[in-house]
Each structure stands twice: as structure tokens, then as C-alpha cells.
Amino acid sequence: MIPSLSSITSRLRFRQLGLLVALEECGSVHRAAERLGMTQPGLTKALREVESTFGSELFVRTNQGVYPNELGQCLIRHARLMDADLGHLREEMNGVLRGSGGRVAVGSITGALHSVLIDAVSELRRLQPALAIEIRESTSLELLEAVNEGRLDVAIGRTTVTSNVEQFDYEPLMDEAVSVAVGPRHALARARRVTLPQLARYRWVFYPGNMPLRKLLEREFRQAGLDLPPYPIETSSSLVTMLMLKDDPKLVALVASATMDFCEEHGIARRLPLTIESRHEAFGIVTRRGARLSPAADMLVSCLRKAASKSAVTA
């Protein structure tokens, strides 16, 4: 049985939480002790103290090293959240003492970078010049994991990619249009009319199978009675997609329209005159359920809403 909350809080020290994280990341007592500047016996004793506090073993010991069991994984996840919250607390206190500043970490899917995030961050910097801002681009699933672990304050993405939707608060932001792209030297780059059967004969750059853009493309081909083109290049990186399109005049890709605008502006790729009939899923603002946003993060959310409204008007 897990001890009472008062028992845990009276015995647990923040340094012990860092020890658990180090053990998980290093995978061995020896490497974790070196990282923390401790002896192996000292670290082993400290681990036993933590396990005694919670009344249960938290790690599995093997000849190859140590790894957290289910309870250990649960505790380590919360240890990271507490560490992130303390870091945010320090930044916020520092900002209060200086009369401005603070820190905010935000992540975004590629399609939202050009359409809302960059404008929102520019507005945020105008309102709060002394603010430290961390920006991460990734897939929705990876962004949700970072939000859940406290490494991001806010994410712009989709919660439908996870089975743990209840862990997040979600606010719809805007729909995402998509475009079919080819490199500037592609045979169809200047075509006035293009059909999906035509494009099925070319090689494609696909997003991985679990991503919304990939599912949308599969649905589009299926509705047209076509098989997906064979031998694709699969990547979740928008940069890889853009570089491949520019380098190979035979490739085709499906990209967010905001990304397509950027590509055409810089001569990276061209938009084909083909309408994708399948509706793409909207994206929105994602935060950890129940988490209280810092003033900086709350200001960022307001800027995101404003940028989305502006983008919708100009679209």
C-alpha cells in the first residue's frame, strides 16, 4: 500500500527525484552515480530510501543494468513535471523581480508554424521583449508527450493522435488546408490541369502512417479507387520533404497550404492545380489538463488566438 501523502511529503526530497530521473536515463547505477557525483553505494542507499518512502520497489535490477517498473515510470513522469514546474517558477519569479520577462516553451506541428505560431511569437515579443521563448517543431504525438511531461507549456497540434485525450485541454484554433506539391523542375510543375491518377504514377514523399496528413492522403486515393504509389520516401520532417522536392524532379508530396505558400515564395516547390476533396482535421491549442498557465504562457495563448483570427480573415 502506498503511504499517506503527509508521510511522502515529510520524507521525500527534490534531490531524490533527480536521482530517479538520472537512473532511468543512464540505465545503470554506475553511470547515474558518475553523473550525480556520488558513489555507487551512496546512490544505492539513496534509491532504497526513496523506495522506502513509497513502500515499493521502483526499479528492476538486472545484470545489464536497472530500469523503472510501472510504479517507477509513474513517479519519474511526475518528477519531470515537478522539475519543469520548479524551473518555470524560477523563471517567473526572476521576471517578477526584474519587472518583466519570464519564460515560455511552445511546440507546434509544421502546418501551424507559418499560419499562426510565427505571427503569435512576434506579437508576444512585442508585448514582452524580455521574455525567453523556446520553440519546438514536431509531430502532434511527440508534442503531447512533451506537454504531459511538463517540457512544453503549450502545443499547437491535434489530440486525436493519442489514446490519452483526457490528459489534455484542447481549444480548436483553425482548419488546415492542404496542397499537392512538386519541385520546380517537375514535368507537371506548370500544368494547368492535373488528376490524381496522373500523380499515382510518380513516387511520393509520405508522412508516416500514423499521422493525419498520411491518413488523409490514403483516404483520397481510396475514394478515387487507386492504390497508394509504391516505394515512397517516408518522413515527418517538413524540411526533408522540401529538400527532396527541390532536389528530385520526379517526386510529389502533400503539404499544409501554409507551408506550400512558403515553398512557392522561396522557389522551393510549386503547387499543383489539384483540389484534395477529403477534409483535413483542424488543429488547436493543447495544454496539460488542470495545469495553471504562467502569465507568459497565458499571453502566448492570447497571441495565438489573435494570429489565427487574422489568418482566417486573410485566407
Secondary structure, DSSP 8 states (H G I E B T S, - for coil): ----HHHHHHH--HHHHHHHHHHHHH-SHHHHHHHHT--HHHHHHHHHHHHHHHTS--EEEETTEEEE-HHHHHHHHHHHHHHHHHHHHHHHHHHHHHTS--EEEEEE-HHHIIIIIHHHHHHHHHH-TT-EEEEEE--HHHHHHHHHTTS-SEEEE-STT-S-GGGEEEEEEE---EEEEE-TTSTTTT-S---HHHHTTSEEEE--TTSHHHHHHHHHHHHTT----SS-EE-S-HHHHHHHHHH-TTEEEEEEHHHHHHHHHTTS-EE-S----S----EEEEEETT----HHHHHHHHHHHHHHHHHHHH-
